[in-house]
Amino acid sequence: MHQTLTPEQHQAAQIGELLWHAYPGYRWAVTVAGGLARIRNLDLSGRWGFDLPLKTVTNDPLGQTVVRAGGEILERYRLARRPCDADRLNELPRWVTGEAKGDVQP
């Protein structure tokens, strides 16, 4: 059985693909709802990330806004804007919840 994606699911998949190509190896999570694209990196935190207005995303055909947001998420956890380094990721200090400790306070 073939499932058809909703427009929101299609947008989320496109945004996730941009992030995967820019920063492969990370578990990027993207949802689109209520006029926002919510971007999270599940290797770091499911709570912290960026909410981008869809207007901003759709007016940026090269995806620079999305890639910039993904890179900023990595930098907030003191990671380089490059593919995932599993050893570096595993060395990050973590809260008891398992989320990485970044430049944000829970």
Buried (B, 14 or more C-beta within 10 A) or exposed (E): EEEEEEEBBEBBEBBBBBBBEBBEEBEBBBBBEEEBBBBBBEBBBBEBBBEBEBEEBEEBEEBEBBBBBBBEBBEBBEBEBEEBEEEEBEEBEEEEEEBBBBEEEE
